[in-house]
Amino acid sequence: MKKGVILVLIMGVGLSMGFIFSKFYRNLIYKRNYVFDFLLDNSSINSVNNPESRNFGSSFIYIQLIRENNEDDLNFFSSIADNWKRNNLKLILIANDPLKFINSFGWHHILYLSFDQLSSHDKNMLFKKHYYLYAPKNKLLATGTTNEDYEYSAKIYLMKYVDGVVFKIDEFLPEFNLNDFPHFRGLWSILKDRNREFYIIAFFTYFCNSCSTGYLVYELEDISMLDGLEVWGILYSKNYDPVQLMYLREQSRITFALDLSDDILNTEWNRLIRKYNDKIVNNLIILIDKQGNILKTFYPGINYWNEFRNYVLSNCRGDIK
């Protein structure tokens, strides 16, 4: 009986210690890897005109370092400070002399710290990356360096997490038929009389052989050999002119049709690029039949290329040309 009681007590103590240790360990790892020390002590953060803004509450938190005489840091933070004034977003600038930037650019809505106020832990963490985006309760959402383009990094994270805005392919493509959207009617007027059973149309805002676009072009070149299927590539004409188009054809050895977008399609592309960026709306590919019905869509953020390719090979059977 006594042995049983002792065993139960030992097990209970072991479980309790294990729980306490695991909780301590999780907190230690969480703090060490994800949380700046000053986020746990808001009183260390400075405000130009509103001490209450130091209370994070349910706010998102964006933190960035501006290193001495670093134009990349400064330009990056300018994009944030000038475009992201949100009630649910706190911006924290860290620099040797943060007030110099705040007064010069009128950034009186942001919070700041001087570099000297940071702990050694925070300094080491900050220099590994240059910016950090936290959700309420100090959960890290995204981090990066100012060597990246703001449009292709921090802007996307802020749109996604703070504003809840994510690109959806039906903003550009109709659900059922290509002719349902006015910006595709010029393209459809060309395709409808070409007497093919199927068409693949690829929309490129920019093009490079060494990136994912180059891989897709290689794949499209292979698929274009199927009989009864025609591949058309459409390049964003605000980024390319006819001479550049000619060089692209030669360099990539493309045999399928590659053309520039018209003004009507550009109007829609311009709207989406202003809202997101040209990378987000790149590499959109669709399969349509001879009536213009959309049978399958490929977009890197939604599905895998092999899924699209296998669908084409299974449903657009034909001999190799």
Contacts in CASP RR format, 6 or more apart in sequence:
PFRMAT RR
TARGET T0000
AUTHOR 0000-0000-0000
METHOD contacts of the structure
MODEL  1
MKKGVILVLIMGVGLSMGFIFSKFYRNLIYKRNYVFDFLLDNSSINSVNN
PESRNFGSSFIYIQLIRENNEDDLNFFSSIADNWKRNNLKLILIANDPLK
FINSFGWHHILYLSFDQLSSHDKNMLFKKHYYLYAPKNKLLATGTTNEDY
EYSAKIYLMKYVDGVVFKIDEFLPEFNLNDFPHFRGLWSILKDRNREFYI
IAFFTYFCNSCSTGYLVYELEDISMLDGLEVWGILYSKNYDPVQLMYLRE
QSRITFALDLSDDILNTEWNRLIRKYNDKIVNNLIILIDKQGNILKTFYP
GINYWNEFRNYVLSNCRGDIK
31 37 0 8 1.000
31 40 0 8 1.000
32 121 0 8 1.000
34 138 0 8 1.000
34 139 0 8 1.000
34 140 0 8 1.000
35 138 0 8 1.000
35 140 0 8 1.000
36 63 0 8 1.000
36 122 0 8 1.000
36 125 0 8 1.000
36 126 0 8 1.000
36 132 0 8 1.000
37 118 0 8 1.000
37 119 0 8 1.000
37 121 0 8 1.000
37 122 0 8 1.000
38 44 0 8 1.000
38 45 0 8 1.000
38 113 0 8 1.000
38 117 0 8 1.000
38 118 0 8 1.000
38 119 0 8 1.000
38 122 0 8 1.000
39 56 0 8 1.000
39 61 0 8 1.000
39 134 0 8 1.000
39 138 0 8 1.000
40 138 0 8 1.000
42 54 0 8 1.000
42 55 0 8 1.000
42 56 0 8 1.000
43 54 0 8 1.000
44 113 0 8 1.000
44 117 0 8 1.000
45 54 0 8 1.000
45 92 0 8 1.000
45 111 0 8 1.000
45 112 0 8 1.000
45 113 0 8 1.000
46 98 0 8 1.000
46 111 0 8 1.000
46 112 0 8 1.000
46 113 0 8 1.000
47 53 0 8 1.000
47 54 0 8 1.000
47 111 0 8 1.000
47 112 0 8 1.000
48 99 0 8 1.000
48 102 0 8 1.000
48 108 0 8 1.000
48 110 0 8 1.000
48 112 0 8 1.000
49 108 0 8 1.000
53 90 0 8 1.000
53 109 0 8 1.000
53 111 0 8 1.000
54 111 0 8 1.000
56 90 0 8 1.000
56 136 0 8 1.000
57 136 0 8 1.000
58 88 0 8 1.000
58 136 0 8 1.000
59 88 0 8 1.000
59 89 0 8 1.000
59 90 0 8 1.000
59 136 0 8 1.000
60 86 0 8 1.000
60 88 0 8 1.000
60 89 0 8 1.000
60 90 0 8 1.000
60 133 0 8 1.000
60 134 0 8 1.000
60 135 0 8 1.000
60 136 0 8 1.000
60 141 0 8 1.000
60 161 0 8 1.000
60 162 0 8 1.000
61 89 0 8 1.000
61 90 0 8 1.000
61 92 0 8 1.000
61 132 0 8 1.000
61 133 0 8 1.000
61 134 0 8 1.000
61 138 0 8 1.000
62 80 0 8 1.000
62 84 0 8 1.000
62 89 0 8 1.000
62 90 0 8 1.000
62 91 0 8 1.000
62 92 0 8 1.000
62 131 0 8 1.000
62 132 0 8 1.000
62 133 0 8 1.000
62 134 0 8 1.000
62 154 0 8 1.000
62 158 0 8 1.000
63 92 0 8 1.000
63 94 0 8 1.000
63 126 0 8 1.000
63 131 0 8 1.000
63 132 0 8 1.000
63 133 0 8 1.000
63 134 0 8 1.000
64 73 0 8 1.000
64 76 0 8 1.000
64 77 0 8 1.000
64 80 0 8 1.000
64 91 0 8 1.000
64 92 0 8 1.000
64 93 0 8 1.000
64 94 0 8 1.000
64 130 0 8 1.000
64 131 0 8 1.000
64 132 0 8 1.000
64 146 0 8 1.000
65 73 0 8 1.000
65 94 0 8 1.000
65 95 0 8 1.000
65 115 0 8 1.000
65 126 0 8 1.000
65 127 0 8 1.000
65 130 0 8 1.000
65 131 0 8 1.000
66 73 0 8 1.000
66 74 0 8 1.000
66 77 0 8 1.000
66 93 0 8 1.000
66 94 0 8 1.000
66 95 0 8 1.000
66 98 0 8 1.000
66 101 0 8 1.000
67 73 0 8 1.000
67 95 0 8 1.000
68 95 0 8 1.000
68 96 0 8 1.000
70 146 0 8 1.000
72 146 0 8 1.000
72 147 0 8 1.000
73 130 0 8 1.000
73 146 0 8 1.000
74 101 0 8 1.000
75 146 0 8 1.000
75 150 0 8 1.000
76 130 0 8 1.000
76 131 0 8 1.000
76 146 0 8 1.000
76 150 0 8 1.000
76 154 0 8 1.000
77 93 0 8 1.000
77 101 0 8 1.000
77 146 0 8 1.000
78 105 0 8 1.000
79 150 0 8 1.000
79 154 0 8 1.000
79 155 0 8 1.000
80 91 0 8 1.000
80 131 0 8 1.000
80 150 0 8 1.000
80 154 0 8 1.000
80 158 0 8 1.000
81 91 0 8 1.000
81 93 0 8 1.000
81 105 0 8 1.000
81 107 0 8 1.000
81 109 0 8 1.000
81 110 0 8 1.000
83 155 0 8 1.000
84 91 0 8 1.000
84 158 0 8 1.000
84 162 0 8 1.000
85 109 0 8 1.000
86 162 0 8 1.000
86 163 0 8 1.000
88 162 0 8 1.000
89 158 0 8 1.000
89 162 0 8 1.000
90 111 0 8 1.000
91 107 0 8 1.000
91 109 0 8 1.000
91 110 0 8 1.000
91 111 0 8 1.000
92 110 0 8 1.000
92 111 0 8 1.000
92 112 0 8 1.000
92 113 0 8 1.000
93 101 0 8 1.000
93 102 0 8 1.000
93 107 0 8 1.000
93 110 0 8 1.000
93 111 0 8 1.000
93 112 0 8 1.000
93 113 0 8 1.000
94 112 0 8 1.000
94 113 0 8 1.000
94 114 0 8 1.000
94 115 0 8 1.000
94 118 0 8 1.000
94 126 0 8 1.000
95 101 0 8 1.000
95 112 0 8 1.000
95 114 0 8 1.000
95 115 0 8 1.000
96 114 0 8 1.000
96 115 0 8 1.000
96 116 0 8 1.000
97 114 0 8 1.000
98 112 0 8 1.000
98 113 0 8 1.000
98 114 0 8 1.000
99 112 0 8 1.000
101 107 0 8 1.000
102 108 0 8 1.000
102 110 0 8 1.000
102 112 0 8 1.000
115 123 0 8 1.000
118 126 0 8 1.000
129 143 0 8 1.000
129 144 0 8 1.000
129 145 0 8 1.000
130 144 0 8 1.000
130 145 0 8 1.000
130 146 0 8 1.000
130 147 0 8 1.000
131 143 0 8 1.000
131 144 0 8 1.000
131 145 0 8 1.000
131 146 0 8 1.000
131 154 0 8 1.000
132 140 0 8 1.000
132 142 0 8 1.000
132 143 0 8 1.000
132 144 0 8 1.000
133 140 0 8 1.000
133 141 0 8 1.000
133 142 0 8 1.000
133 143 0 8 1.000
133 154 0 8 1.000
133 157 0 8 1.000
133 158 0 8 1.000
133 161 0 8 1.000
134 140 0 8 1.000
134 141 0 8 1.000
135 141 0 8 1.000
135 161 0 8 1.000
141 157 0 8 1.000
141 161 0 8 1.000
142 154 0 8 1.000
142 157 0 8 1.000
142 161 0 8 1.000
144 153 0 8 1.000
144 154 0 8 1.000
148 154 0 8 1.000
151 277 0 8 1.000
151 279 0 8 1.000
152 277 0 8 1.000
152 279 0 8 1.000
155 277 0 8 1.000
156 276 0 8 1.000
156 277 0 8 1.000
156 280 0 8 1.000
159 165 0 8 1.000
159 166 0 8 1.000
159 276 0 8 1.000
160 166 0 8 1.000
165 275 0 8 1.000
167 272 0 8 1.000
167 276 0 8 1.000
167 280 0 8 1.000
167 281 0 8 1.000
169 284 0 8 1.000
169 297 0 8 1.000
169 299 0 8 1.000
169 302 0 8 1.000
171 272 0 8 1.000
172 203 0 8 1.000
172 268 0 8 1.000
172 269 0 8 1.000
172 272 0 8 1.000
172 281 0 8 1.000
172 284 0 8 1.000
173 181 0 8 1.000
173 284 0 8 1.000
173 286 0 8 1.000
173 294 0 8 1.000
173 297 0 8 1.000
174 180 0 8 1.000
174 181 0 8 1.000
174 184 0 8 1.000
174 294 0 8 1.000
175 294 0 8 1.000
176 293 0 8 1.000
176 294 0 8 1.000
177 291 0 8 1.000
177 292 0 8 1.000
177 293 0 8 1.000
177 294 0 8 1.000
178 184 0 8 1.000
178 187 0 8 1.000
178 188 0 8 1.000
178 201 0 8 1.000
178 286 0 8 1.000
178 288 0 8 1.000
178 292 0 8 1.000
178 293 0 8 1.000
178 294 0 8 1.000
179 185 0 8 1.000
179 188 0 8 1.000
179 292 0 8 1.000
181 268 0 8 1.000
182 264 0 8 1.000
183 264 0 8 1.000
183 265 0 8 1.000
183 267 0 8 1.000
183 268 0 8 1.000
184 265 0 8 1.000
185 264 0 8 1.000
186 262 0 8 1.000
186 264 0 8 1.000
186 265 0 8 1.000
187 201 0 8 1.000
187 232 0 8 1.000
187 234 0 8 1.000
187 262 0 8 1.000
187 265 0 8 1.000
188 292 0 8 1.000
191 199 0 8 1.000
191 201 0 8 1.000
191 230 0 8 1.000
191 232 0 8 1.000
191 292 0 8 1.000
192 290 0 8 1.000
192 292 0 8 1.000
194 230 0 8 1.000
195 290 0 8 1.000
196 228 0 8 1.000
196 229 0 8 1.000
196 230 0 8 1.000
196 290 0 8 1.000
197 228 0 8 1.000
197 229 0 8 1.000
197 289 0 8 1.000
197 290 0 8 1.000
197 316 0 8 1.000
198 228 0 8 1.000
198 229 0 8 1.000
198 230 0 8 1.000
198 287 0 8 1.000
198 288 0 8 1.000
198 289 0 8 1.000
198 290 0 8 1.000
198 295 0 8 1.000
198 312 0 8 1.000
198 316 0 8 1.000
199 229 0 8 1.000
199 230 0 8 1.000
199 231 0 8 1.000
199 232 0 8 1.000
199 287 0 8 1.000
199 288 0 8 1.000
199 289 0 8 1.000
199 290 0 8 1.000
199 292 0 8 1.000
200 220 0 8 1.000
200 223 0 8 1.000
200 224 0 8 1.000
200 229 0 8 1.000
200 230 0 8 1.000
200 231 0 8 1.000
200 232 0 8 1.000
200 285 0 8 1.000
200 286 0 8 1.000
200 287 0 8 1.000
200 288 0 8 1.000
200 312 0 8 1.000
201 231 0 8 1.000
201 232 0 8 1.000
201 233 0 8 1.000
201 234 0 8 1.000
201 285 0 8 1.000
201 286 0 8 1.000
201 288 0 8 1.000
202 216 0 8 1.000
202 217 0 8 1.000
202 220 0 8 1.000
202 231 0 8 1.000
202 232 0 8 1.000
202 233 0 8 1.000
202 234 0 8 1.000
202 283 0 8 1.000
202 284 0 8 1.000
202 285 0 8 1.000
203 233 0 8 1.000
203 234 0 8 1.000
203 236 0 8 1.000
203 261 0 8 1.000
203 281 0 8 1.000
203 282 0 8 1.000
203 283 0 8 1.000
203 284 0 8 1.000
203 285 0 8 1.000
204 213 0 8 1.000
204 233 0 8 1.000
204 234 0 8 1.000
204 235 0 8 1.000
204 236 0 8 1.000
204 282 0 8 1.000
204 283 0 8 1.000
205 236 0 8 1.000
205 239 0 8 1.000
205 269 0 8 1.000
205 273 0 8 1.000
205 278 0 8 1.000
205 279 0 8 1.000
205 281 0 8 1.000
205 282 0 8 1.000
206 213 0 8 1.000
206 236 0 8 1.000
206 239 0 8 1.000
206 278 0 8 1.000
206 279 0 8 1.000
206 282 0 8 1.000
207 213 0 8 1.000
207 214 0 8 1.000
207 217 0 8 1.000
207 235 0 8 1.000
207 240 0 8 1.000
207 248 0 8 1.000
208 214 0 8 1.000
209 217 0 8 1.000
209 251 0 8 1.000
209 252 0 8 1.000
212 283 0 8 1.000
212 300 0 8 1.000
213 282 0 8 1.000
213 283 0 8 1.000
214 252 0 8 1.000
215 305 0 8 1.000
216 283 0 8 1.000
216 285 0 8 1.000
216 305 0 8 1.000
217 252 0 8 1.000
217 254 0 8 1.000
219 305 0 8 1.000
219 309 0 8 1.000
220 231 0 8 1.000
220 233 0 8 1.000
220 256 0 8 1.000
220 285 0 8 1.000
221 231 0 8 1.000
221 253 0 8 1.000
221 254 0 8 1.000
221 255 0 8 1.000
221 256 0 8 1.000
223 229 0 8 1.000
223 231 0 8 1.000
223 309 0 8 1.000
223 312 0 8 1.000
223 313 0 8 1.000
224 230 0 8 1.000
224 231 0 8 1.000
224 255 0 8 1.000
224 256 0 8 1.000
225 320 0 8 1.000
225 321 0 8 1.000
226 312 0 8 1.000
226 313 0 8 1.000
226 316 0 8 1.000
226 318 0 8 1.000
226 319 0 8 1.000
226 320 0 8 1.000
226 321 0 8 1.000
227 318 0 8 1.000
227 319 0 8 1.000
227 320 0 8 1.000
227 321 0 8 1.000
228 316 0 8 1.000
228 318 0 8 1.000
229 312 0 8 1.000
229 316 0 8 1.000
229 318 0 8 1.000
230 256 0 8 1.000
230 257 0 8 1.000
231 256 0 8 1.000
231 257 0 8 1.000
232 256 0 8 1.000
232 257 0 8 1.000
232 258 0 8 1.000
232 259 0 8 1.000
233 256 0 8 1.000
233 257 0 8 1.000
233 258 0 8 1.000
233 259 0 8 1.000
234 259 0 8 1.000
234 260 0 8 1.000
234 261 0 8 1.000
234 265 0 8 1.000
235 245 0 8 1.000
235 248 0 8 1.000
235 258 0 8 1.000
235 259 0 8 1.000
235 260 0 8 1.000
235 261 0 8 1.000
236 260 0 8 1.000
236 261 0 8 1.000
236 266 0 8 1.000
236 269 0 8 1.000
236 278 0 8 1.000
237 260 0 8 1.000
237 261 0 8 1.000
237 262 0 8 1.000
237 266 0 8 1.000
238 266 0 8 1.000
238 269 0 8 1.000
238 270 0 8 1.000
239 278 0 8 1.000
240 248 0 8 1.000
240 260 0 8 1.000
241 260 0 8 1.000
242 260 0 8 1.000
245 258 0 8 1.000
245 259 0 8 1.000
245 260 0 8 1.000
248 254 0 8 1.000
248 258 0 8 1.000
249 258 0 8 1.000
261 269 0 8 1.000
269 281 0 8 1.000
272 280 0 8 1.000
272 281 0 8 1.000
273 281 0 8 1.000
283 298 0 8 1.000
283 299 0 8 1.000
283 300 0 8 1.000
284 297 0 8 1.000
284 298 0 8 1.000
284 299 0 8 1.000
285 297 0 8 1.000
285 298 0 8 1.000
285 299 0 8 1.000
285 308 0 8 1.000
286 294 0 8 1.000
286 296 0 8 1.000
286 297 0 8 1.000
286 298 0 8 1.000
287 294 0 8 1.000
287 295 0 8 1.000
287 296 0 8 1.000
287 297 0 8 1.000
287 308 0 8 1.000
287 311 0 8 1.000
287 312 0 8 1.000
287 316 0 8 1.000
288 294 0 8 1.000
288 295 0 8 1.000
289 295 0 8 1.000
295 311 0 8 1.000
295 315 0 8 1.000
296 308 0 8 1.000
296 311 0 8 1.000
296 312 0 8 1.000
296 315 0 8 1.000
297 303 0 8 1.000
297 308 0 8 1.000
298 305 0 8 1.000
298 307 0 8 1.000
298 308 0 8 1.000
END
